[in-house]
Amino acid sequence: MGSLIRTSQSAPSRSVVDEAVATLAFGGVLVMPTDSVYGIGCAATPANPGHERIFAIKHRDRTQTLPWLIADPSDLTVYGADVPAYAVELAVRYWPGALTLVVHASDAVPPEYRAADGTIALRCPDSELVRTLARSVGAPLATTSANTHGQAAATSGSGIEERIVEEADLSLDAGPAPVGVASTIVGCLGPEPVIFREGAITEAQILA
């Protein structure tokens, strides 16, 4: 049975960070707040057993892939290859924030984390907690919304399903997510951006 501890997204205590990093470093599954909604994730490291467990806990089809939460905007060109200029511009404008960019994956992305078309979805969240965890563990966090597949995403710690808390190794409760709406997903694979999902940032804002 997993444990749940309270924390802050903007100013997490060192003890909480250390416990969460230890969980991630040993292949564990972590439920965590982000600026948009709560996520369930693991360290995006090769052959991490936590990766497979996320799909089992979420009851999600394994053929799908998990977006990565990265520590810094500069990681876009570390984990993305042939990133178009407009994607870099979007990252400058909206990161950290509720924007996910789908780009061609670089060689730094292990094969098991890439989509079938060789892409990876990257987001730098506006959460000091999550970004500190990624920096401290030395890898992005492969993360999806913390809910049973097909159910509504949790926007506060109290909204996380009890089953999810029990099956994860550690859950962090930081109260309501500041944005409370899923991130906007933008495909950055061709000459122009393509809106895959409109969320916290509108299509008009992206195209502007």
Secondary structure, DSSP 8 states (H G I E B T S, - for coil): --EEEE--SSS--HHHHHHHHHHHHTT--EEE--SSS-EEEEE--TT-HHHHHHHHHHT--TTS---EE-SSGGGHHHHEES--HHHHHHHHHH-SSSEEEEEEE-TTS-GGGS-TTSEEEEE--S-HHHHHHHHHHTS-EEEEESS-TTS----SGGGS-HHHHHHSSEEEE-SS-SS-S--EEEE-SSSS-EEEE--SS-HHHHH-
